[in-house]
Amino acid sequence: MRRWRDLWAGLEMTSRYNPPQLVEAAMLGLSLALCAAWWIWQDWQYLTLCLSYLFGAIASILVRECIVPSPHTKRVRLTAIACFLALASAAGFYFLQTHPV
C-alpha cells in the first residue's frame, strides 16, 4: 500500500511542478502499450500509432529542452535526436520490408 501511495504522491508532484514531463511519460506509456498490441496482433495501425506517440514525445522533449534547458541539455538533446533517427530508420526499414516498392 505504501508503494502505491508513494507512486501517487510522485505523480501529483510531477503534475504540479513539471506538467510537460507527465504528458511525455503518458505518451511513452501509451506507446509501450501500443507496441505490445502490435507485437501480438501484427496490425500496422498499432505500429503507426505507437510511432506517432513516440515521435510526439521526442518532439516535446526537444521543445522543452529548448525553452527551459536542464543541467544535462546536451545529453538529452543528443539522446532524443538519436532515438528519433533510430525510430525513423527502423520504421522505414519495416515498411519497406512489408510493402515493397
C-alpha beads as a LAMMPS data file, in Angstrom:
LAMMPS data file: protein, C-alpha beads

101 atoms
100 bonds

1 atom types
1 bond types

-500.0 500.0 xlo xhi
-500.0 500.0 ylo yhi
-500.0 500.0 zlo zhi

Masses

1 110.0

Atoms # bond

1 1 1 0.000 0.000 0.000
2 1 1 2.864 2.326 0.766
3 1 1 4.291 1.840 -2.723
4 1 1 1.020 2.968 -4.335
5 1 1 0.852 5.993 -2.060
6 1 1 4.432 6.942 -2.991
7 1 1 3.641 6.472 -6.676
8 1 1 0.558 8.668 -6.410
9 1 1 2.496 11.335 -4.484
10 1 1 5.178 11.307 -7.191
11 1 1 2.581 11.668 -9.949
12 1 1 0.890 14.501 -8.096
13 1 1 4.179 16.319 -7.561
14 1 1 5.185 15.844 -11.206
15 1 1 1.830 17.114 -12.445
16 1 1 2.078 20.145 -10.210
17 1 1 5.683 21.172 -10.836
18 1 1 6.501 19.733 -14.270
19 1 1 3.352 19.026 -16.326
20 1 1 5.155 18.539 -19.679
21 1 1 7.156 15.681 -18.197
22 1 1 3.940 13.992 -17.066
23 1 1 2.466 14.321 -20.568
24 1 1 5.655 12.903 -22.085
25 1 1 5.584 9.982 -19.656
26 1 1 1.925 9.307 -20.517
27 1 1 2.735 9.355 -24.239
28 1 1 5.631 6.956 -23.735
29 1 1 3.448 4.645 -21.623
30 1 1 0.730 4.596 -24.273
31 1 1 3.304 3.913 -26.960
32 1 1 4.580 0.913 -24.979
33 1 1 1.044 -0.454 -24.727
34 1 1 0.505 0.045 -28.467
35 1 1 3.844 -1.600 -29.229
36 1 1 2.758 -4.609 -27.185
37 1 1 -0.551 -4.695 -29.081
38 1 1 1.326 -4.550 -32.392
39 1 1 3.620 -7.365 -31.245
40 1 1 0.599 -9.567 -30.504
41 1 1 -1.683 -8.784 -33.462
42 1 1 0.839 -7.577 -36.096
43 1 1 -1.504 -4.890 -37.445
44 1 1 0.310 -1.910 -38.948
45 1 1 -2.178 0.539 -37.402
46 1 1 -0.838 -0.194 -33.911
47 1 1 2.720 0.369 -35.079
48 1 1 1.833 3.646 -36.790
49 1 1 0.057 4.984 -33.720
50 1 1 2.906 3.805 -31.482
51 1 1 5.449 5.613 -33.657
52 1 1 3.357 8.778 -33.713
53 1 1 3.246 8.816 -29.901
54 1 1 6.999 8.241 -29.761
55 1 1 7.756 10.986 -32.279
56 1 1 5.427 13.332 -30.390
57 1 1 7.157 12.596 -27.090
58 1 1 10.587 13.144 -28.657
59 1 1 9.444 16.436 -30.189
60 1 1 8.004 17.518 -26.842
61 1 1 11.278 16.703 -25.078
62 1 1 13.277 18.672 -27.641
63 1 1 10.968 21.693 -27.398
64 1 1 11.038 21.581 -23.596
65 1 1 14.839 21.464 -23.611
66 1 1 14.988 24.438 -25.993
67 1 1 12.626 26.534 -23.863
68 1 1 13.871 25.567 -20.393
69 1 1 17.323 23.943 -20.561
70 1 1 18.151 21.390 -17.907
71 1 1 21.630 20.777 -16.474
72 1 1 22.024 17.860 -18.919
73 1 1 20.709 19.640 -22.010
74 1 1 23.326 18.408 -24.452
75 1 1 22.958 14.766 -23.388
76 1 1 19.143 14.922 -23.502
77 1 1 19.100 16.533 -26.943
78 1 1 21.593 14.059 -28.385
79 1 1 19.655 11.119 -26.946
80 1 1 16.347 12.443 -28.293
81 1 1 17.791 13.060 -31.753
82 1 1 19.470 9.641 -31.804
83 1 1 16.176 7.979 -30.788
84 1 1 14.324 9.930 -33.454
85 1 1 16.769 8.848 -36.160
86 1 1 16.762 5.227 -34.970
87 1 1 12.957 5.082 -34.891
88 1 1 12.615 6.714 -38.286
89 1 1 15.116 4.353 -39.901
90 1 1 13.614 1.268 -38.209
91 1 1 10.098 2.271 -39.254
92 1 1 11.247 2.933 -42.809
93 1 1 13.034 -0.408 -42.951
94 1 1 9.951 -2.215 -41.603
95 1 1 7.577 -0.557 -44.066
96 1 1 9.922 -1.222 -46.972
97 1 1 10.159 -4.894 -45.972
98 1 1 6.391 -5.344 -45.641
99 1 1 5.374 -3.131 -48.585
100 1 1 7.995 -3.447 -51.331
101 1 1 8.038 -0.701 -53.908

Bonds

1 1 1 2
2 1 2 3
3 1 3 4
4 1 4 5
5 1 5 6
6 1 6 7
7 1 7 8
8 1 8 9
9 1 9 10
10 1 10 11
11 1 11 12
12 1 12 13
13 1 13 14
14 1 14 15
15 1 15 16
16 1 16 17
17 1 17 18
18 1 18 19
19 1 19 20
20 1 20 21
21 1 21 22
22 1 22 23
23 1 23 24
24 1 24 25
25 1 25 26
26 1 26 27
27 1 27 28
28 1 28 29
29 1 29 30
30 1 30 31
31 1 31 32
32 1 32 33
33 1 33 34
34 1 34 35
35 1 35 36
36 1 36 37
37 1 37 38
38 1 38 39
39 1 39 40
40 1 40 41
41 1 41 42
42 1 42 43
43 1 43 44
44 1 44 45
45 1 45 46
46 1 46 47
47 1 47 48
48 1 48 49
49 1 49 50
50 1 50 51
51 1 51 52
52 1 52 53
53 1 53 54
54 1 54 55
55 1 55 56
56 1 56 57
57 1 57 58
58 1 58 59
59 1 59 60
60 1 60 61
61 1 61 62
62 1 62 63
63 1 63 64
64 1 64 65
65 1 65 66
66 1 66 67
67 1 67 68
68 1 68 69
69 1 69 70
70 1 70 71
71 1 71 72
72 1 72 73
73 1 73 74
74 1 74 75
75 1 75 76
76 1 76 77
77 1 77 78
78 1 78 79
79 1 79 80
80 1 80 81
81 1 81 82
82 1 82 83
83 1 83 84
84 1 84 85
85 1 85 86
86 1 86 87
87 1 87 88
88 1 88 89
89 1 89 90
90 1 90 91
91 1 91 92
92 1 92 93
93 1 93 94
94 1 94 95
95 1 95 96
96 1 96 97
97 1 97 98
98 1 98 99
99 1 99 100
100 1 100 101
